[in-house]
């Protein structure tokens, strides 16, 4: 019966880090209505390789089948121990949606599918190694594409993106202080170097946190300046990186004061044996509540609350607060783990 509880993340066929990641991603997809592409997007279903899928029922019936596969997979993810089977269903729904749409190209949906499919193929031996490999492939592919494109070396791509398409006034003024095209060229080359740096850092488990720091430098300016989350890509990326961190199996009270009220509440919702018992004589204040929430950030309830908050910020276009929240979470939770990652044992075979 415990497996019916979405807050129970241990005792599954994959490590808790992956269980938390795909469950939070599934909740985010539901809250933001990010569903897989359906079969009829103006040109009907299009399967150049597996054409037999285009012969099953009408487009409406096929679309309903993809939707049932998607929602059924999420239900299995959240309310059963069949995390890998649920992840497989959600991943296949996204892949089927992308393949079936002749006029659709969505790296965001394809990457989201890969996160679920990598989870479906994982176990306790591989840990989160497949997710790390997928991230490395993502950046390597993007970087090789830029390396082979002359416009990235000359700055033409950055000029088109920042000046022609988005007309960023601050960038136009800054570029005016340099020779024509110089700033765009330097930024184009900088992106190429930055992405290759992320790939190199992802190759070693102990340097993953530094790869995350470079990823923030790469992606968050695009979110702030261009006001884009690229569909589910940004949150899928955050959860993928988050799964590479060590999820604390035990949360003890910090050396400083904490809120007895919040700790008692979190203890009542602790289904993983994660929260230790402790008491404090400090007076209940908003500042103390914030301190306690930060100290107990890895608790599934708090992570779920942050997911709901992120979905709300995306839905209402509040991307600056979302950016600040992401930076704060990285600084509080991810950055201190750089020493822990260096000491963590390496899974067999990776």
RAPE-V740309 format. One line per field, one symbol per residue. psi: psi as a letter, one per 20 degrees, with the letter a starting at -180 (. if undefined). A space follows every 10 residues. Layout:
# RAPE-V740309
psi=???
This chain:
# RAPE-V740309
psi=hhiioiioir jrirqhghgg ghghhggggg hjknqqqrhn lhjrqonhgm ihhiioargg hgghgggggg hhggghghkr ilgggghggg ghgggggghi ohjponhghg ggghgghhgh irahghckhh gggggggghg ghhhghhioh hhhiihghgg ghgggilogg hgghhiirqp ighhghhghh gggghhhggh hiiphijhhh hgghhghghh hhgghilpil cjgghhgghg ghiirpopip oqqrhaqroh ghggghhhjo jjkhpqprqq jqqoqhhhgg gghghkhiph gghghhgggg hghghjkmhg hgghgggggg hhgggijhhh hhiqqpqpi.
